[in-house]
Amino acid sequence: QAKKFLKAALDRGDRYYSVYYLAIHTGMRQGELLGLMWKDIDFNRKSLQVSRQCLRRKGGGFVFERPKSTTGVRPIILGDQAIKILQQQKEEIELMKHVAGEEWQDHDLVFPTKIGTPVLNSNLRTAMRRTLAMAGVPKIRFHDLRHTAATLMLNHGIPVLILSRRLGHSKPSITMDVYGHMIPVM
């Protein structure tokens, strides 16, 4: 289903493909992805640093805050495909900056709107629903991509301690409580 979803995102030209891809491959939370900045990406070391999340304020606007817990601030190692997708995203952003001209608001975001501001959760949700429908897979929430990432990692034998750190959980017991039933030997 994850492969079908990502393929549908590519096929329909969903502008959030790279967000979905990183969510499924890193387990990052939506706010962490939307708060990710280019200064957090190290292309040479093939990694990123989760340092903040982007949250919407009631009544409008946004704020950048530290992740949910102290362990939420964490490095994440990336695969070659994720690096390639981020490089393509960087090129897209340069084009977006050129098209937006003086309207561009530079927040250094990896996943901005067409004028450089943080993406609205509702816009991401709408696009995701369309892509899910096109893929013919069950309707899920964005947060379920995080669960998909965790499940895939467990099924590939990633130890719970490593998974817990990658997800930014404060304790491995939280990871076990949420995902323990998915560990193949259990």
Sequence and secondary structure as in RCSB ss.txt:
>XXXX:A:sequence
QAKKFLKAALDRGDRYYSVYYLAIHTGMRQGELLGLMWKDIDFNRKSLQVSRQCLRRKGGGFVFERPKSTTGVRP
IILGDQAIKILQQQKEEIELMKHVAGEEWQDHDLVFPTKIGTPVLNSNLRTAMRRTLAMAGVPKIRFHDLRHTAA
TLMLNHGIPVLILSRRLGHSKPSITMDVYGHMIPVM
>XXXX:A:secstr
 HHHHHHHHHHTT TTHHHHHHHHHH   HHHHHT BGGGEETTTTEEEE  EEEE TTS EEEE  SSGGGSEE
EE  HHHHHHHHHHHHHHHHHHHHHGGG     BSSB TTSSB  HHHHHHHHHHHHHHHT     THHHHHHHH
HHHHHTT  HHHHHHHHT SSHHHHHHHHGGGSTT 
